[in-house]
Amino acid sequence: MQDIRGKIAVVTGAGSGIGRATATRLAQAGCALALADINAEALAPVAASLKTHGVAVSTHTVNVADKTQMAAFPDAVLAAHGGVHIVINNAGVMVADPLETHTLEDFEWLFGINFWGVVYGCKFFLPHLRRAGEGHLVNLSSMFGFYGLPTQSSYCASKFAVRGFTESLRAELSGTGIGVTAIHPGTIRTNIMKAARTQQTGGGGLVQRGEDLMNRFGTAPERVAEKIEAGIRHNRARVRVGIDSYLSDYVARLSPTGLNALMGRARGKFGA
């Protein structure tokens, strides 16, 4: 989809971080936007800023983990915009806990958003992309879709799952005019660590260390948005963002057991 001006794009998790930056980038490129987030208050200032670009913007309070809400979401987008061409399945959360203290409820909560939210976004919007005759699905994985990290069993599992799901869907839709792209950001300056759940003793310190690393070394979400736009325009299968994402991919390919051992030796730094 080389020309995205005038196209209608859906962005989940649009209230902050990568979602907000991506919506802004697409608005600048001339796309109309349907913004979704579970936090309605976060969407209002984003929508106001995007309207300054002269594009149509609608806001939708949606829990991406709720199958019923997601099944109804495309109809709300069509009612507001008359169609849809691009879907960015971005909403995501994190839990920082070793498996022994990681509750199953938190595991299910995370998978509902990180994995099922992606599946629902693709499943329920795909028929409308087919009717449009062209389209693009963008699913947010992570560099943690390349390797496992201590205290991140649920997060890594969800991002591996998104990666596999996206690669399979891309193969299914090859030659249909509908592109599919997996995004693998490295360390990005967002609020995901601040909002992370943890049950372990001292978990707050773990989250704080992660947030400090993000703020110090993280890539700006605007860079992710730039790469997402390029991925759509050039129908790229896999988009890595940040030197840490590239290195993670390369090292995992060259020596997956070596990387796993390295992460195991580093577990003390992650609170495991």
PASEKE-649236 format. One record per residue (C-alpha): x, y, z. Coordinates in Angstrom, 3 decimals. Layout:
! residues N
<pt east="X" north="Y" up="Z"/>
...
END
This chain:
! residues 272
<pt east="0.000" north="0.000" up="0.000"/>
<pt east="2.306" north="2.700" up="-1.295"/>
<pt east="-0.259" north="5.507" up="-1.130"/>
<pt east="-1.946" north="5.790" up="2.263"/>
<pt east="-3.353" north="9.311" up="1.901"/>
<pt east="-7.108" north="9.201" up="2.325"/>
<pt east="-7.049" north="5.716" up="3.855"/>
<pt east="-8.870" north="4.933" up="7.103"/>
<pt east="-6.723" north="3.538" up="9.913"/>
<pt east="-7.650" north="1.927" up="13.227"/>
<pt east="-5.149" north="2.184" up="16.088"/>
<pt east="-5.640" north="0.357" up="19.396"/>
<pt east="-3.920" north="1.558" up="22.538"/>
<pt east="-3.950" north="5.004" up="20.935"/>
<pt east="-4.075" north="6.967" up="24.177"/>
<pt east="-0.321" north="6.966" up="24.753"/>
<pt east="3.096" north="5.716" up="23.694"/>
<pt east="3.499" north="3.898" up="20.398"/>
<pt east="-0.238" north="4.046" up="19.660"/>
<pt east="-0.402" north="7.801" up="20.017"/>
<pt east="2.794" north="8.332" up="18.009"/>
<pt east="1.558" north="6.033" up="15.233"/>
<pt east="-1.814" north="7.760" up="15.034"/>
<pt east="-0.027" north="11.103" up="14.766"/>
<pt east="2.270" north="9.804" up="12.032"/>
<pt east="-0.642" north="8.439" up="9.997"/>
<pt east="-2.637" north="11.643" up="10.433"/>
<pt east="0.337" north="13.591" up="9.090"/>
<pt east="0.326" north="11.243" up="6.092"/>
<pt east="-3.344" north="12.043" up="5.431"/>
<pt east="-5.111" north="9.062" up="7.005"/>
<pt east="-8.441" north="9.300" up="8.784"/>
<pt east="-8.187" north="7.754" up="12.255"/>
<pt east="-10.353" north="5.553" up="14.449"/>
<pt east="-8.656" north="5.683" up="17.856"/>
<pt east="-9.309" north="2.959" up="20.425"/>
<pt east="-8.256" north="2.709" up="24.047"/>
<pt east="-9.689" north="1.350" up="27.269"/>
<pt east="-9.045" north="4.778" up="28.811"/>
<pt east="-11.539" north="7.203" up="27.271"/>
<pt east="-9.963" north="10.232" up="28.968"/>
<pt east="-6.608" north="9.532" up="27.313"/>
<pt east="-8.158" north="9.609" up="23.836"/>
<pt east="-9.630" north="13.116" up="23.999"/>
<pt east="-6.356" north="15.105" up="23.792"/>
<pt east="-4.994" north="12.738" up="21.137"/>
<pt east="-8.072" north="13.227" up="18.965"/>
<pt east="-7.922" north="17.005" up="19.411"/>
<pt east="-4.292" north="17.117" up="18.312"/>
<pt east="-4.903" north="14.926" up="15.266"/>
<pt east="-7.800" north="17.016" up="14.008"/>
<pt east="-5.348" north="19.883" up="13.491"/>
<pt east="-4.001" north="17.868" up="10.551"/>
<pt east="-7.340" north="18.201" up="8.768"/>
<pt east="-8.306" north="14.520" up="8.951"/>
<pt east="-11.446" north="12.836" up="10.288"/>
<pt east="-10.956" north="11.357" up="13.759"/>
<pt east="-13.262" north="9.174" up="15.853"/>
<pt east="-12.666" north="7.801" up="19.356"/>
<pt east="-13.804" north="4.431" up="20.688"/>
<pt east="-13.598" north="3.133" up="24.251"/>
<pt east="-12.732" north="-0.514" up="23.721"/>
<pt east="-11.253" north="-3.290" up="25.826"/>
<pt east="-9.364" north="-5.295" up="23.197"/>
<pt east="-9.492" north="-8.393" up="25.403"/>
<pt east="-13.300" north="-8.389" up="25.285"/>
<pt east="-14.472" north="-10.484" up="22.325"/>
<pt east="-17.945" north="-8.945" up="22.299"/>
<pt east="-16.605" north="-5.377" up="22.263"/>
<pt east="-14.100" north="-6.199" up="19.535"/>
<pt east="-16.750" north="-7.919" up="17.408"/>
<pt east="-18.826" north="-4.722" up="17.544"/>
<pt east="-15.875" north="-2.392" up="16.984"/>
<pt east="-15.721" north="-2.645" up="13.147"/>
<pt east="-19.356" north="-1.576" up="12.833"/>
<pt east="-18.617" north="1.499" up="14.952"/>
<pt east="-15.652" north="2.355" up="12.717"/>
<pt east="-17.717" north="1.881" up="9.554"/>
<pt east="-20.488" north="4.060" up="10.991"/>
<pt east="-17.978" north="6.826" up="11.690"/>
<pt east="-15.841" north="6.578" up="8.540"/>
<pt east="-17.600" north="4.422" up="5.964"/>
<pt east="-14.744" north="1.927" up="5.648"/>
<pt east="-11.382" north="0.744" up="6.933"/>
<pt east="-8.052" north="-0.017" up="5.263"/>
<pt east="-5.372" north="-0.241" up="7.990"/>
<pt east="-5.530" north="-1.857" up="11.434"/>
<pt east="-2.740" north="-1.322" up="13.973"/>
<pt east="-3.087" north="-3.865" up="16.802"/>
<pt east="-0.897" north="-2.047" up="19.295"/>
<pt east="-2.492" north="-2.300" up="22.751"/>
<pt east="-0.245" north="-4.146" up="25.192"/>
<pt east="0.585" north="-4.653" up="28.871"/>
<pt east="3.331" north="-6.258" up="30.936"/>
<pt east="3.670" north="-8.376" up="34.085"/>
<pt east="7.029" north="-8.534" up="35.892"/>
<pt east="7.100" north="-11.726" up="37.971"/>
<pt east="8.865" north="-15.092" up="38.147"/>
<pt east="6.441" north="-17.882" up="37.316"/>
<pt east="6.307" north="-19.029" up="40.958"/>
<pt east="4.707" north="-15.735" up="42.040"/>
<pt east="3.052" north="-14.891" up="38.720"/>
<pt east="-0.673" north="-15.437" up="39.262"/>
<pt east="-2.652" north="-17.273" up="36.623"/>
<pt east="-5.151" north="-14.420" up="36.703"/>
<pt east="-2.419" north="-11.980" up="35.665"/>
<pt east="-1.246" north="-14.430" up="32.993"/>
<pt east="-4.778" north="-14.578" up="31.567"/>
<pt east="-5.185" north="-10.795" up="31.805"/>
<pt east="-1.976" north="-10.176" up="29.871"/>
<pt east="-2.763" north="-12.767" up="27.181"/>
<pt east="-6.235" north="-11.317" up="26.767"/>
<pt east="-4.757" north="-7.978" up="25.752"/>
<pt east="-1.429" north="-8.851" up="24.137"/>
<pt east="-2.518" north="-11.907" up="22.152"/>
<pt east="-6.294" north="-12.170" up="21.954"/>
<pt east="-6.573" north="-8.433" up="21.315"/>
<pt east="-4.395" north="-8.937" up="18.223"/>
<pt east="-6.365" north="-11.995" up="17.078"/>
<pt east="-9.689" north="-10.197" up="17.521"/>
<pt east="-8.421" north="-7.117" up="15.689"/>
<pt east="-7.373" north="-9.214" up="12.697"/>
<pt east="-10.355" north="-11.581" up="12.734"/>
<pt east="-13.104" north="-8.984" up="12.983"/>
<pt east="-11.613" north="-6.359" up="10.662"/>
<pt east="-10.340" north="-8.710" up="7.947"/>
<pt east="-13.696" north="-9.065" up="6.122"/>
<pt east="-13.892" north="-5.280" up="5.829"/>
<pt east="-10.353" north="-5.041" up="4.454"/>
<pt east="-11.342" north="-7.620" up="1.831"/>
<pt east="-14.370" north="-5.540" up="0.874"/>
<pt east="-12.150" north="-2.492" up="0.511"/>
<pt east="-10.028" north="-4.432" up="-1.979"/>
<pt east="-6.787" north="-3.581" up="-0.201"/>
<pt east="-5.567" north="-3.215" up="3.345"/>
<pt east="-2.877" north="-3.787" up="5.888"/>
<pt east="-2.737" north="-5.447" up="9.314"/>
<pt east="0.033" north="-4.419" up="11.710"/>
<pt east="0.607" north="-6.480" up="14.866"/>
<pt east="2.897" north="-5.390" up="17.688"/>
<pt east="5.245" north="-8.114" up="18.860"/>
<pt east="8.552" north="-7.222" up="20.547"/>
<pt east="12.231" north="-8.044" up="20.615"/>
<pt east="11.022" north="-10.393" up="23.367"/>
<pt east="9.332" north="-12.301" up="20.563"/>
<pt east="12.874" north="-13.477" up="19.694"/>
<pt east="14.054" north="-14.741" up="23.101"/>
<pt east="12.894" north="-15.346" up="26.657"/>
<pt east="13.671" north="-13.037" up="29.547"/>
<pt east="13.540" north="-13.812" up="33.291"/>
<pt east="10.361" north="-12.594" up="35.040"/>
<pt east="8.717" north="-12.102" up="31.640"/>
<pt east="7.271" north="-15.546" up="30.904"/>
<pt east="3.775" north="-14.255" up="30.120"/>
<pt east="4.968" north="-11.224" up="28.154"/>
<pt east="7.487" north="-13.202" up="26.102"/>
<pt east="4.984" north="-15.995" up="25.493"/>
<pt east="2.426" north="-13.492" up="24.222"/>
<pt east="4.928" north="-11.798" up="21.919"/>
<pt east="6.178" north="-15.127" up="20.527"/>
<pt east="2.518" north="-15.989" up="19.926"/>
<pt east="1.884" north="-12.689" up="18.112"/>
<pt east="4.945" north="-13.287" up="15.957"/>
<pt east="3.823" north="-16.807" up="14.954"/>
<pt east="0.232" north="-15.739" up="14.399"/>
<pt east="1.294" north="-12.794" up="12.237"/>
<pt east="3.687" north="-14.827" up="10.101"/>
<pt east="1.011" north="-17.470" up="9.524"/>
<pt east="-1.601" north="-14.851" up="8.632"/>
<pt east="0.807" north="-13.159" up="6.208"/>
<pt east="1.257" north="-16.485" up="4.413"/>
<pt east="-2.515" north="-16.983" up="4.241"/>
<pt east="-3.111" north="-13.523" up="2.765"/>
<pt east="-0.233" north="-13.529" up="0.283"/>
<pt east="-1.433" north="-12.250" up="-3.086"/>
<pt east="-4.757" north="-10.949" up="-1.778"/>
<pt east="-3.859" north="-7.259" up="-1.645"/>
<pt east="-3.861" north="-7.332" up="2.145"/>
<pt east="-0.453" north="-6.930" up="3.728"/>
<pt east="0.538" north="-8.163" up="7.183"/>
<pt east="3.459" north="-6.866" up="9.239"/>
<pt east="4.914" north="-7.851" up="12.618"/>
<pt east="6.611" north="-5.032" up="14.543"/>
<pt east="9.419" north="-5.926" up="16.957"/>
<pt east="10.341" north="-2.849" up="19.013"/>
<pt east="13.316" north="-2.949" up="21.334"/>
<pt east="13.451" north="-0.741" up="24.403"/>
<pt east="11.004" north="2.109" up="23.782"/>
<pt east="10.239" north="5.106" up="25.993"/>
<pt east="6.637" north="4.322" up="26.932"/>
<pt east="4.608" north="3.855" up="30.135"/>
<pt east="4.366" north="0.056" up="29.826"/>
<pt east="6.729" north="-0.603" up="32.745"/>
<pt east="4.996" north="1.977" up="34.934"/>
<pt east="1.700" north="0.159" up="34.357"/>
<pt east="3.202" north="-3.335" up="34.794"/>
<pt east="1.671" north="-5.688" up="37.326"/>
<pt east="3.891" north="-7.530" up="39.815"/>
<pt east="3.267" north="-9.821" up="42.778"/>
<pt east="6.819" north="-10.579" up="43.862"/>
<pt east="8.503" north="-9.023" up="46.880"/>
<pt east="10.508" north="-6.042" up="45.725"/>
<pt east="8.662" north="-6.036" up="42.408"/>
<pt east="8.268" north="-2.287" up="42.550"/>
<pt east="12.033" north="-1.912" up="42.462"/>
<pt east="12.218" north="-4.233" up="39.451"/>
<pt east="9.693" north="-2.145" up="37.572"/>
<pt east="11.495" north="1.058" up="38.533"/>
<pt east="14.799" north="-0.300" up="37.199"/>
<pt east="13.117" north="-1.237" up="33.944"/>
<pt east="11.539" north="2.194" up="33.658"/>
<pt east="14.883" north="3.881" up="34.338"/>
<pt east="16.509" north="1.825" up="31.562"/>
<pt east="13.731" north="2.742" up="29.152"/>
<pt east="14.067" north="6.435" up="29.903"/>
<pt east="17.837" north="6.347" up="29.592"/>
<pt east="18.375" north="4.082" up="26.587"/>
<pt east="14.965" north="3.701" up="24.973"/>
<pt east="14.050" north="4.671" up="21.438"/>
<pt east="11.383" north="7.347" up="21.038"/>
<pt east="7.917" north="5.998" up="20.142"/>
<pt east="7.940" north="8.362" up="17.156"/>
<pt east="10.695" north="6.211" up="15.646"/>
<pt east="8.480" north="3.139" up="15.977"/>
<pt east="5.669" north="5.052" up="14.269"/>
<pt east="7.992" north="5.991" up="11.408"/>
<pt east="8.969" north="2.339" up="10.938"/>
<pt east="5.331" north="1.214" up="11.106"/>
<pt east="4.426" north="3.600" up="8.308"/>
<pt east="7.317" north="2.302" up="6.209"/>
<pt east="6.271" north="-1.267" up="6.942"/>
<pt east="2.781" north="-0.546" up="5.633"/>
<pt east="3.975" north="1.278" up="2.520"/>
<pt east="6.441" north="-1.485" up="1.585"/>
<pt east="4.481" north="-4.464" up="2.949"/>
<pt east="7.360" north="-5.642" up="5.112"/>
<pt east="6.970" north="-8.953" up="6.901"/>
<pt east="9.093" north="-8.067" up="9.926"/>
<pt east="10.073" north="-4.631" up="11.217"/>
<pt east="12.682" north="-4.317" up="13.973"/>
<pt east="13.082" north="-1.029" up="15.818"/>
<pt east="16.189" north="-0.148" up="17.806"/>
<pt east="19.678" north="-1.617" up="17.865"/>
<pt east="18.674" north="-3.924" up="20.733"/>
<pt east="15.919" north="-5.436" up="18.600"/>
<pt east="18.322" north="-6.093" up="15.703"/>
<pt east="20.932" north="-7.588" up="18.044"/>
<pt east="18.334" north="-9.763" up="19.783"/>
<pt east="17.181" north="-11.170" up="16.457"/>
<pt east="20.705" north="-11.844" up="15.193"/>
<pt east="21.996" north="-13.417" up="18.417"/>
<pt east="18.874" north="-15.562" up="18.813"/>
<pt east="19.418" north="-16.886" up="15.287"/>
<pt east="23.162" north="-17.492" up="15.704"/>
<pt east="23.116" north="-19.022" up="19.181"/>
<pt east="19.685" north="-19.492" up="20.740"/>
<pt east="21.030" north="-21.710" up="23.516"/>
<pt east="23.847" north="-19.270" up="24.230"/>
<pt east="21.415" north="-16.367" up="24.514"/>
<pt east="19.180" north="-18.411" up="26.783"/>
<pt east="22.139" north="-19.211" up="29.046"/>
<pt east="23.134" north="-15.541" up="29.109"/>
<pt east="19.650" north="-14.524" up="30.168"/>
<pt east="19.715" north="-17.193" up="32.860"/>
<pt east="22.990" north="-15.839" up="34.292"/>
<pt east="21.530" north="-12.347" up="34.252"/>
<pt east="18.385" north="-13.358" up="36.130"/>
<pt east="19.514" north="-11.686" up="39.349"/>
<pt east="19.409" north="-8.309" up="37.643"/>
<pt east="15.785" north="-8.903" up="36.737"/>
<pt east="14.737" north="-9.860" up="40.231"/>
<pt east="14.253" north="-13.565" up="39.554"/>
END
